[in-house]
């Protein structure tokens, strides 16, 4: 499976399948298709009674990925020799929250030093650092999404951290 397929698979898993009709997610945002939240790739707002086909869902997601995610994340990861699993997870993470998140100092430090445990903690918003890249209080829905991204590279985390990591994710 290539990276683009893996990224789409994670996005579909996060949205718990393709949403054929616009509906509110557990955080109160309108979603449609494959994890599209609030806006279509062309900028229009998602409306309450909107519907989509499977082709539209894939087209919208691919358009957003190719426009807003792949170029910046690819260049960032290429520059820092990031493993493929981290690249895929960061693409999904940036699809949901924007590319600017990975360009903060804590993310860069974790990536440059291959500290995948620290990266995973930052992604779930529980990294004790003076410069927090985003809010620490995630809803259960956002935590579920972060777990899907982190599961993709959990095998790269040193074994003695995994037990602590799993316990913290269950909190």
Phi, psi and omega in degrees: 000130179279171184298318181298320177295319179297318179297314177299320179299317179294320179295320178295319178297320179297320181273006180055048180100178179278130179271109183285331178238147177298132178212163181278133175277174182300342178269000176090011179260143175287132179231157176204157177068227181255089173062024174279127183240127175071315187229147169283163180301332180276001173104346181289149177289144172283129183257160187302323185256015180293149177228162177213162174261170178298318180299316178298317181301313179293319180298313181298315182295314179296321179298315179295318179299313183290331181274311191255345189241298189308311185302311183289316182293319179300312181296317179299312182289325178296317181297329185252013179050054182275135177300156183303319182297322179291318178304312181298315180295320179293325176298315179294316178302315181287330175301319183279326188237352181102149184290335183299334181299321183281352181264011177277159183304314180301318178296314181299316179298314180298319182288314180299323182266009180053042178264080186291330176296315178296320178301314181297320178294322177295321181296327178268005173077025182236036181263124180280098184212151183291334181244087181289128181284343180196170183302145184276338184265096177267149173287167177299325178297314179292322177297320178299319178295317179296322179298322179297318178294316184289326177303333180295330180237015182302329181292345178274348181281136181304138186305323183289345177270340187298316180301312178298318180300312181295318180297319181290325180290334181279345180299000000 
